[in-house]
C-alpha cells in the first residue's frame, strides 16, 4: 500500500500546492488505485506520477466544495480518452450523482465505461473480503465525510518446512495453504492451513478526513489507525478562522491523533498563507503533541513496508 498526495492546498491552487486530491495505491493488494477527492488540477498532477487513470476503480469524495471536486469532470473524460473501459464507482455526499451527470450531459461528455454512484451516509459504504470502508459525517459548513479504510486480517506466514514435511509438494498446493485453504494430498490425507501457517496478521487502517472542525467523529474514525490524514488549514494563531470556516489547526489534528492512538499523522489542506518557515514551525508544533507527524507536500509519498510507514518521496518546493 502506498499513499501519494496529488494536491495538498486549501481553497484554491497556488504555485506550490494544488487543490485537494490523494491516491491510495492498492496495486499489490488488488491491482487498483482509489482516489480521494479530485481538485481541479488532479489529472495534471497524475501526469507527473506512475498512476494510470484506468487503474482507478473508486473515487471517494468528502464533500462538494469546488476545491475537492472541480477536477472530476475532466478526469472522467480523460479516463475515456485513455482507453478506460472498466467500471468506476464514485462515493460522496448526496448531490454528487446529480452534479456529475448534469455536467456530463450539458458538456456532451460521453464515457466509455459505466459509473456506479454511492451517496454515502454514516456507516459501512463498501466491504469485500479484503477491505471495509466506513464513512462518518464530520463538522464542516456543508455536509462533509471522513472515510476509514480497514484492511482485513491477512493470512499468517506459511511454515514451508513443516508443510513439506507433511508431504505437501512444491507448487500450487502451497499457495492454497497460504491462502487459508485445506489441501488434499495424493495419498488421501488432508493438510489444513491452520496447521502450517502462523496467526493472522493485522492489516493496515487508513483514515482520510475531509474538511472539518475539531470533532468527536474525527477521533472515532481515526481510532488506532495506522495513518490519519487530517486537514490543517490553519495554525494556532488563526484558530478563530478555523472555527469560523469549519476547519482545523495543526494542533487540532495532532490532538485528534494523540487521543485516537494513531501511529502516523499526515497533515494536508494547507492554506497558501503559510510559507516555508511557517510550515517548519507548524510541523514542529505538531510533533510536540504527536511525534510521528508530517506536513505533506504535493507528490509526497508514503509506503506501508514491513509493517511500518516509510516516506518514499518528498518535494521541497516550499
GIJO-V921424 format. One record per residue. N is the residue number from 1. RES is the residue in three letters. OMEGA is omega as a letter, one per 40 degrees, with the letter a starting at -180 (999 if undefined). D_FIRST is the distance of its C-alpha to the first C-alpha in Angstrom with 1 decimal. Layout:
n = {N & N}
res = {RES & RES}
omega = {OMEGA & OMEGA}
d_first = {D_FIRST & D_FIRST}
//
This chain:
n = {1 & 2 & 3 & 4 & 5 & 6 & 7 & 8 & 9 & 10 & 11 & 12 & 13 & 14 & 15 & 16 & 17 & 18 & 19 & 20 & 21 & 22 & 23 & 24 & 25 & 26 & 27 & 28 & 29 & 30 & 31 & 32 & 33 & 34 & 35 & 36 & 37 & 38 & 39 & 40 & 41 & 42 & 43 & 44 & 45 & 46 & 47 & 48 & 49 & 50 & 51 & 52 & 53 & 54 & 55 & 56 & 57 & 58 & 59 & 60 & 61 & 62 & 63 & 64 & 65 & 66 & 67 & 68 & 69 & 70 & 71 & 72 & 73 & 74 & 75 & 76 & 77 & 78 & 79 & 80 & 81 & 82 & 83 & 84 & 85 & 86 & 87 & 88 & 89 & 90 & 91 & 92 & 93 & 94 & 95 & 96 & 97 & 98 & 99 & 100 & 101 & 102 & 103 & 104 & 105 & 106 & 107 & 108 & 109 & 110 & 111 & 112 & 113 & 114 & 115 & 116 & 117 & 118 & 119 & 120 & 121 & 122 & 123 & 124 & 125 & 126 & 127 & 128 & 129 & 130 & 131 & 132 & 133 & 134 & 135 & 136 & 137 & 138 & 139 & 140 & 141 & 142 & 143 & 144 & 145 & 146 & 147 & 148 & 149 & 150 & 151 & 152 & 153 & 154 & 155 & 156 & 157 & 158 & 159 & 160 & 161 & 162 & 163 & 164 & 165 & 166 & 167 & 168 & 169 & 170 & 171 & 172 & 173 & 174 & 175 & 176 & 177 & 178 & 179 & 180 & 181 & 182 & 183 & 184 & 185 & 186 & 187 & 188 & 189 & 190 & 191 & 192 & 193 & 194 & 195 & 196 & 197 & 198 & 199 & 200 & 201 & 202 & 203 & 204 & 205 & 206 & 207 & 208 & 209 & 210 & 211 & 212 & 213 & 214 & 215 & 216 & 217 & 218 & 219 & 220 & 221 & 222 & 223 & 224 & 225 & 226 & 227 & 228 & 229 & 230 & 231 & 232 & 233 & 234 & 235 & 236 & 237 & 238 & 239 & 240 & 241 & 242 & 243 & 244 & 245 & 246 & 247 & 248 & 249 & 250 & 251 & 252 & 253 & 254 & 255 & 256 & 257 & 258 & 259 & 260 & 261 & 262 & 263 & 264 & 265 & 266 & 267 & 268 & 269 & 270 & 271 & 272 & 273 & 274 & 275 & 276 & 277 & 278 & 279 & 280 & 281 & 282 & 283 & 284 & 285 & 286 & 287 & 288 & 289 & 290 & 291 & 292 & 293 & 294 & 295 & 296 & 297 & 298 & 299 & 300 & 301 & 302 & 303 & 304 & 305 & 306 & 307 & 308 & 309 & 310 & 311 & 312 & 313 & 314 & 315 & 316 & 317 & 318}
res = {UNK & UNK & UNK & UNK & UNK & UNK & UNK & UNK & UNK & UNK & UNK & UNK & UNK & UNK & UNK & UNK & UNK & UNK & UNK & UNK & UNK & UNK & UNK & UNK & UNK & UNK & UNK & UNK & UNK & UNK & UNK & UNK & UNK & UNK & UNK & UNK & UNK & UNK & UNK & UNK & UNK & UNK & UNK & UNK & UNK & UNK & UNK & UNK & UNK & UNK & UNK & UNK & UNK & UNK & UNK & UNK & UNK & UNK & UNK & UNK & UNK & UNK & UNK & UNK & UNK & UNK & UNK & UNK & UNK & UNK & UNK & UNK & UNK & UNK & UNK & UNK & UNK & UNK & UNK & UNK & UNK & UNK & UNK & UNK & UNK & UNK & UNK & UNK & UNK & UNK & UNK & UNK & UNK & UNK & UNK & UNK & UNK & UNK & UNK & UNK & UNK & UNK & UNK & UNK & UNK & UNK & UNK & UNK & UNK & UNK & UNK & UNK & UNK & UNK & UNK & UNK & UNK & UNK & UNK & UNK & UNK & UNK & UNK & UNK & UNK & UNK & UNK & UNK & UNK & UNK & UNK & UNK & UNK & UNK & UNK & UNK & UNK & UNK & UNK & UNK & UNK & UNK & UNK & UNK & UNK & UNK & UNK & UNK & UNK & UNK & UNK & UNK & UNK & UNK & UNK & UNK & UNK & UNK & UNK & UNK & UNK & UNK & UNK & UNK & UNK & UNK & UNK & UNK & UNK & UNK & UNK & UNK & UNK & UNK & UNK & UNK & UNK & UNK & UNK & UNK & UNK & UNK & UNK & UNK & UNK & UNK & UNK & UNK & UNK & UNK & UNK & UNK & UNK & UNK & UNK & UNK & UNK & UNK & UNK & UNK & UNK & UNK & UNK & UNK & UNK & UNK & UNK & UNK & UNK & UNK & UNK & UNK & UNK & UNK & UNK & UNK & UNK & UNK & UNK & UNK & UNK & UNK & UNK & UNK & UNK & UNK & UNK & UNK & UNK & UNK & UNK & UNK & UNK & UNK & UNK & UNK & UNK & UNK & UNK & UNK & UNK & UNK & UNK & UNK & UNK & UNK & UNK & UNK & UNK & UNK & UNK & UNK & UNK & UNK & UNK & UNK & UNK & UNK & UNK & UNK & UNK & UNK & UNK & UNK & UNK & UNK & UNK & UNK & UNK & UNK & UNK & UNK & UNK & UNK & UNK & UNK & UNK & UNK & UNK & UNK & UNK & UNK & UNK & UNK & UNK & UNK & UNK & UNK & UNK & UNK & UNK & UNK & UNK & UNK & UNK & UNK & UNK & UNK & UNK & UNK & UNK & UNK & UNK & UNK & UNK & UNK & UNK & UNK & UNK & UNK & UNK & UNK & UNK & UNK & UNK & UNK & UNK & UNK}
omega = {i & i & i & a & a & i & a & a & a & i & a & a & i & i & a & a & i & a & a & i & i & a & i & a & i & a & i & a & a & i & a & i & i & a & i & a & a & i & a & a & a & a & i & i & i & i & a & a & i & a & i & a & a & i & i & a & a & i & i & i & a & i & a & i & a & a & i & a & a & i & a & a & i & i & a & i & a & i & i & a & a & i & i & i & i & a & i & i & i & i & i & a & i & a & a & i & a & a & a & a & i & i & i & a & a & a & a & a & i & i & a & a & i & i & i & a & i & i & a & i & i & i & a & a & i & i & i & a & a & a & i & i & a & i & i & a & i & a & i & a & i & a & a & a & i & a & i & a & a & i & a & a & a & i & i & a & i & i & a & a & a & i & a & i & i & i & i & a & i & a & a & a & i & i & i & i & i & a & i & a & i & i & i & a & a & a & i & i & i & i & a & a & a & i & a & i & i & i & i & a & i & i & a & i & i & i & a & a & i & i & a & i & i & a & a & i & i & i & a & i & a & a & i & a & i & i & i & i & a & i & i & a & a & i & a & a & i & a & i & i & i & a & a & a & i & a & a & i & i & i & i & a & a & i & i & a & a & i & a & i & i & i & a & i & i & a & i & a & a & i & i & i & a & i & a & a & i & a & i & i & a & i & i & i & a & a & i & a & i & a & a & a & i & i & a & i & i & i & i & a & i & a & i & a & i & i & i & i & a & i & a & a & i & i & a & a & a & 999}
d_first = {0.0 & 3.8 & 6.9 & 10.1 & 13.5 & 16.1 & 18.9 & 19.6 & 23.4 & 25.6 & 28.2 & 28.8 & 27.4 & 28.7 & 28.9 & 26.1 & 23.8 & 23.2 & 22.9 & 20.0 & 16.9 & 13.2 & 10.4 & 7.2 & 5.6 & 5.1 & 7.1 & 7.0 & 7.3 & 9.8 & 10.5 & 10.3 & 9.7 & 10.9 & 13.2 & 14.7 & 18.3 & 19.9 & 22.4 & 25.1 & 23.6 & 20.2 & 21.1 & 22.7 & 19.6 & 17.5 & 20.2 & 19.2 & 15.7 & 14.4 & 13.4 & 15.8 & 17.3 & 18.0 & 14.3 & 14.2 & 15.2 & 15.3 & 16.5 & 17.0 & 20.0 & 20.9 & 24.6 & 27.1 & 28.0 & 28.2 & 25.8 & 23.0 & 24.2 & 26.6 & 24.2 & 23.6 & 26.8 & 26.3 & 22.8 & 23.9 & 26.9 & 25.1 & 22.7 & 25.9 & 27.4 & 24.5 & 25.0 & 22.6 & 24.2 & 21.5 & 21.8 & 20.0 & 19.9 & 20.6 & 20.6 & 22.7 & 26.0 & 29.3 & 30.5 & 27.3 & 28.7 & 32.1 & 31.0 & 28.9 & 31.5 & 34.4 & 32.8 & 32.3 & 35.8 & 37.6 & 36.0 & 36.5 & 32.8 & 32.3 & 28.9 & 28.3 & 25.9 & 26.3 & 24.7 & 24.4 & 24.8 & 24.0 & 25.9 & 24.4 & 26.2 & 25.3 & 23.6 & 21.0 & 20.4 & 18.0 & 17.5 & 17.0 & 16.6 & 12.8 & 12.4 & 15.0 & 15.3 & 18.3 & 20.2 & 22.9 & 25.6 & 25.6 & 28.7 & 29.1 & 32.2 & 31.0 & 28.9 & 25.3 & 22.4 & 19.4 & 16.5 & 14.8 & 11.7 & 11.9 & 10.2 & 13.4 & 14.5 & 13.6 & 16.6 & 18.1 & 18.6 & 21.3 & 24.5 & 25.5 & 28.9 & 29.9 & 28.9 & 31.0 & 33.8 & 34.0 & 34.6 & 31.3 & 31.4 & 28.6 & 26.9 & 25.3 & 26.7 & 24.5 & 21.4 & 23.1 & 23.6 & 20.0 & 19.1 & 21.7 & 24.6 & 28.1 & 29.8 & 33.5 & 35.1 & 38.1 & 40.4 & 39.6 & 37.6 & 34.4 & 31.5 & 29.2 & 25.5 & 26.1 & 28.7 & 26.4 & 23.0 & 22.1 & 21.3 & 18.2 & 15.2 & 14.0 & 10.5 & 8.8 & 10.6 & 10.1 & 13.6 & 14.5 & 18.2 & 20.7 & 23.9 & 25.7 & 28.4 & 27.9 & 27.9 & 27.4 & 25.0 & 22.5 & 22.9 & 22.7 & 19.4 & 18.0 & 19.5 & 17.7 & 14.4 & 11.7 & 11.5 & 14.4 & 14.8 & 18.6 & 21.2 & 23.8 & 26.3 & 29.1 & 30.1 & 32.8 & 35.6 & 34.8 & 33.9 & 36.8 & 35.2 & 31.8 & 33.7 & 35.9 & 33.2 & 30.7 & 28.2 & 27.0 & 27.6 & 25.5 & 27.5 & 26.8 & 23.0 & 23.4 & 25.8 & 23.5 & 20.7 & 23.3 & 25.0 & 21.8 & 20.8 & 17.4 & 15.6 & 14.5 & 16.2 & 15.4 & 18.6 & 19.0 & 21.8 & 24.3 & 27.9 & 29.4 & 32.2 & 30.2 & 30.6 & 29.2 & 31.3 & 30.5 & 26.8 & 27.4 & 29.7 & 27.4 & 24.5 & 27.0 & 28.4 & 25.0 & 24.4 & 27.8 & 26.6 & 23.0 & 22.4 & 18.6 & 18.8 & 18.2 & 19.7 & 17.4 & 18.8 & 18.2 & 15.5 & 14.2 & 10.6 & 8.6 & 5.9 & 5.4 & 8.0 & 10.9 & 10.4 & 10.9 & 9.7 & 10.8 & 12.2 & 11.9 & 14.4 & 17.0 & 20.1 & 23.3 & 25.3 & 26.3}
//
